[in-house]
Every structure is written in C-alpha cells, then in structure tokens.
Amino acid sequence: MTWTVETLNETVDAELRALPHEMRARFARICELIAEFGLEHMDVPHVRHLTGPLWEMRMSGRDGTSRALYVTARDRRVVVVRAFFKKTRRTPKREIALALRRAGEISQ
C-alpha cells in the first residue's frame, strides 16, 4: 500500500497557494517522493520530526524557506495541517500550537 498526501481543509489549501511558486513546486516534489518511496524512507533535508505527532516538510529556495506541517493518519495518509513561509531560524511555537490544534480535527 502506498502513502498518500492530503490537506486538512480549504484553509490549508489556501496557505499552500499563498506560498511562492518555487515553494509549491518543492512541496509537490516532496509529496511525489513520499508516494513513490514511502514516508518511512524520507529524512532530512525533506522531512524532519518536530514534536509529538507533528513533522515538517522542508522547502527552501531563492525566495527563502517555507514549511508544511503534517501528521500521519490511518491507512498511510500524510495530512498537512499548516503551511507557512518561514521567517525565523526556528519553527515558531505559535505555528506548532496551531498545527497541533488542527491535527486534533483529523478523523483517524
């Protein structure tokens, strides 16, 4: 069974659309890699564990750095719960808190 990547809702879709084109392309490529090779074979620089159930997809390019925060759900699903353009070295605690709140909405 292969992995699938989906977004939580239209809000997350809008956050992804707000990212620069280059970042959206990198996000799409990471999603393709997850589907092709499996999440269990992904690691830095593409994904990294943050805290608890929360992980991040790491996209960087000429325009800067962005992140897509996600959790895994039943049936090999990756659910993106937050996407944002990163302005600081560390992922802000408010972004992590928002992502964890949104992750609580996922029906396993």
Backbone as a ProteinNet text record, in pm:
[ID]
protein_1_A
[PRIMARY]
MTWTVETLNETVDAELRALPHEMRARFARICELIAEFGLEHMDVPHVRHLTGPLWEMRMSGRDGTSRALYVTARDRRVVVVRAFFKKTRRTPKREIALALRRAGEISQ
[TERTIARY]
83.9	0	87.9	55.7	136.8	85	169.9	134.5	63.1	-29.6	-95.1	-75.6	-73.5	-60.8	-186.6	-249.2	-369.8	-361.9	-447	-453.2	-575.6	-570.7	-679.3	-807.8	-794.8	-914.9	-877.2	-975.4	-955.2	-861.2	-860.5	-769.3	-624.4	-592.3	-455.4	-426.5	-526.1	-508.4	-471.9	-540.7	-514.4	-374	-330.7	-195.6	-91.1	-114.7	-21.2	-21.2	-138.3	-145.7	-76.3	-70.1	-7	145.7	201.5	347	396.9	521.6	579.1	576.4	571.7	562.2	670.9	794	905.1	880.4	822.4	794.2	682.9	582.2	473.3	528.4	620.5	680.8	762.3	834.7	913.1	820.1	710	611	557.5	522.4	470.2	573.5	699.3	805.3	821	815.8	825.4	707	588.8	470.5	488.9	546.5	574.3	673	776.1	875.3	812	724.6	655.5	571.4	497.9	412.9	496.5	610.1	692.2	773.7	837.8	930.4	877	772.6	717.7	773	688.9	728.4	841.5	842.3	945.6	1085.9	1096.2	1226.8	1263.5	1184.2	1209.8	1284.8	1373.2	1450.5	1497	1578.5	1637.4	1710.9	1701.6	1651.9	1502.4	1434.5	1295.2	1196.2	1211.5	1120.4	1200.9	1138.3	1204.1	1096.4	1123.4	1029.7	1037.2	920.9	917.5	891.6	769.7	732.1	609.2	602.2	485.9	454.6	329.2	291	324.3	380.6	398.9	535.2	530.9	650	642.5	753.6	753	816	756.9	818.4	895.5	1018.9	1107.6	1130.4	1085.9	1104.7	1188.3	1293.8	1374	1413.1	1440	1476.6	1521.4	1521.5	1566.2	1483.7	1353.5	1264.6	1273.4	1342.5	1352.9	1316.9	1251.7	1219.5	1073.1	1011.7	874.4	862.9	754.6	731.1	585.8	564.8	431.3	432.4	353.3	349.5	243.9	275.7	183.3	186.1	83.9	76.5	42	63.4	22.8	-107.8	-188.6	-317	-326.4	-429.4	-451.1	-450.1	-422.1	-419.9	-309.3	-195.5	-77.9	-109.9	-173.1	-205.2	-117.5	-66	2.7	-97.9	-129.9	-227.4	-156.6	-149.5	-86.5	-186.5	-143.1	-233.6	-197.3	-79.2	-38.1	73.5	69.4	177.4	204.2	331.9	365.6	505.3	529.6	660.6	737.3	852.6	929.1	1019	1013.5	1091.7	1200.4	1195.6	1295.4	1368.7	1476.7	1557.6	1481.3	1411.9	1335.2	1188.5	1120.3	977.4	908.4	833.1	769.8	673.7	672.9	586.3	439	400.4	260	219.4	312.7	284.4	267	351.6	341.7	210.1	174.6	49.4	-71.6	-72.2	-182.6	-191.7	-78.7	-77.1	-129	-90.6	-137.7	-288.2	-340.3	-486.5	-557.5	-507.5	-568.8	-558	-448.5	-431.1	-538.6	-588.1	-695.6	-825.3	-838.6	-960.8	-961.6	-849.3	-839.4	-912.1	-996.2	-1061.8	-966.7	-925.1	-827.6	-893.3
-118.9	0	124.7	220	341.3	450.8	545.4	660.8	764.2	837.7	949.4	1075	1187.9	1316.4	1395.5	1448.2	1529.4	1647.8	1744.3	1859.8	1845.3	1910	1901.2	1963.4	2083.6	2156	2268.3	2346.4	2456.6	2563.7	2581.9	2679.4	2642.7	2515.3	2469.5	2479.8	2449.1	2465.5	2610	2704.9	2847.4	2884.5	2828.1	2854.8	2805.9	2690.1	2637.7	2724.5	2768.4	2854.9	2988.3	3033.5	3162	3155.1	3034.3	3020.6	3058	3103.6	3131.8	3007	3028	2919.2	2812.8	2856.9	2764.4	2673.5	2730.3	2651.8	2550.4	2590.7	2497.6	2381.8	2411.4	2306.5	2210.7	2263.3	2177.2	2092.4	2151.7	2076.4	1960	1987.9	1884.1	1773.1	1809.4	1710.1	1622.3	1681.2	1602.6	1506.4	1552.4	1465.9	1348.4	1375.1	1267.6	1166.3	1214.9	1124.9	1037.7	1096.4	1018.9	909.6	944.1	845.5	736.5	774.4	678.6	586.2	643.3	566.2	531.5	600.1	576.6	673.1	711.9	807.5	752.6	621.8	562.1	576.3	610.3	628.3	776.1	864.4	1008.5	1057	1152.7	1207.3	1346.9	1407.5	1537.8	1527.3	1618	1754.1	1769.7	1663.4	1677.9	1684.5	1598	1596.6	1588.6	1635.2	1632.4	1629.1	1556.2	1549	1677.8	1728.5	1848.2	1810.9	1763	1727.2	1638.1	1543.5	1455.4	1396.1	1412.1	1354.7	1445.6	1561.7	1664.7	1656.3	1657.3	1656.5	1774.4	1806.2	1914.6	1871.9	1921.4	1912.6	2042.4	2032.5	2148.5	2189.7	2310	2362.2	2489.6	2496.5	2618.3	2647.4	2774.6	2817.2	2961.4	3021.9	3161.3	3256.7	3228.4	3319	3304.3	3202	3180.6	3038.5	3024.9	2893.4	2887.4	2774.3	2753.5	2613.7	2591.7	2463.1	2422.2	2291.9	2233	2134.7	2162.6	2077.4	1970.3	1846.9	1736.6	1633.9	1551.1	1434.3	1315	1196.3	1077.6	1026.4	966.4	911.1	768	700	561.5	546.8	429.7	396.6	468.8	491.3	551	686	770.9	905.3	1007.5	1100.4	1218	1331.4	1396.6	1505.1	1635.4	1725.7	1856.6	1944.9	1997.8	2077	2225.9	2262.2	2403.5	2422.1	2530.4	2566.9	2715.8	2752.5	2893	2922.6	3049.8	3099.2	3127.3	3067.3	3076	3199	3275.8	3398.9	3393.5	3293	3281.3	3148.3	3136.1	3014.4	2892.6	2910.4	2801.5	2811.9	2698	2699.2	2764.1	2873.4	2944.3	2855.3	2873.3	2793.9	2812.9	2932.2	2954.6	2872.6	2851.1	2768	2622.2	2577.4	2440.3	2421.9	2518.2	2509	2505.4	2590.3	2591.2	2457.3	2404.1	2275.9	2163	2164	2060	2071.5	2193.9	2212	2157.4	2191.4	2142.9	1991.2	1934.5	1788.6	1716.9	1781.2	1723.9	1708.7	1777.3	1769.2	1648.1	1579.6	1469.2	1348	1291.9	1164.5	1054	980.1	872.9	767.8
0	0	0	-83.8	-94.6	-1.7	23.1	104.5	17.4	77.6	10.2	94.7	27.8	96.6	67.3	172.4	157	251.8	229.6	319.2	408.6	522.9	620	567.9	506.6	463	365.7	329.3	234	290.2	420.2	481.9	452.4	467.1	439.2	289.4	205.3	60.5	27.8	92.1	68.4	117.8	229.5	279.5	179.8	121.6	21.5	-103.8	-147.8	-266.7	-243.1	-118.9	-86.7	-90.1	-91	-96.6	-235.8	-246.4	-378.5	-466.5	-596.7	-693.6	-671.6	-649	-628.9	-507.3	-400.6	-279.9	-305.8	-381.3	-415.2	-499.2	-589	-670.9	-583.6	-487.9	-398	-311	-265.4	-188.4	-272.5	-396.7	-486	-504.5	-516.9	-535.5	-411	-293.5	-170.1	-160.8	-198.1	-197.7	-293.8	-410	-506.5	-448.8	-381.1	-321	-213.5	-133.1	-29.3	-93.3	-198.3	-265.8	-332.6	-390.2	-464.1	-373.7	-271.5	-190	-51.4	-6.3	126.4	228.1	320.3	423.2	509.7	530.3	614.7	555	426.9	362.1	343.2	400.3	388.7	513	493.3	604.6	566.5	651.3	624	491.5	400.2	413.5	382.5	344.5	302.5	418.3	516.5	631.4	760.1	867.4	997.9	1105.8	1213.6	1325.1	1406.7	1448.3	1533.3	1678.5	1705.1	1841.2	1838.7	1929.8	1936.7	1800	1753.3	1624	1505.5	1532.3	1430.1	1361.3	1228.5	1143.5	1048.8	981.8	885.3	753.9	645.1	512.6	497.7	451.7	446.7	302.4	267.4	132.8	141.2	59.6	55.7	-87.9	-113	-246.9	-247.4	-364.1	-378.4	-293.7	-279.9	-207.3	-56.1	-7.9	135.8	172.7	286.7	340.5	379.9	353	398.6	455	528.3	591.1	571.2	561.8	563.4	679.2	781.6	899.2	878.8	918.3	893.4	1005.5	1005.2	1091.9	1003.8	1055.9	981.8	1039.6	954	995.8	944.7	988.6	947.8	795.9	748.8	606.5	529.5	596.1	530	466.2	544.6	498	569.7	492	545.2	531.6	643.8	641	676.8	580.5	602	676.5	791.3	875.2	878.9	828.8	828.8	727.8	653	560.9	578.2	581.8	603	551.6	523.9	483.3	611.5	625.5	749.3	748.2	857.7	866	971.9	1058.1	1164.6	1151.9	1223.9	1217.5	1271.3	1380.6	1441.7	1399.6	1399.3	1371.2	1491.4	1468.9	1580.8	1659.7	1792.2	1879.2	1845.2	1801.2	1766.5	1643.8	1552.3	1434.5	1475.4	1566.9	1617.5	1692.6	1777.3	1853.7	1760.4	1657.4	1561.1	1488.9	1446.1	1375.5	1464.9	1591.5	1683.2	1706.9	1717	1730.7	1608.6	1490.9	1367.2	1356.4	1401.7	1394.5	1476	1579.4	1659.9	1582.6	1468.6	1386.2	1295.1	1282.8	1187	1239.8	1154.9	1190.9	1150.7	1247.3	1223.6	1137.3
[MASK]
++++++++++++++++++++++++++++++++++++++++++++++++++++++++++++++++++++++++++++++++++++++++++++++++++++++++++++

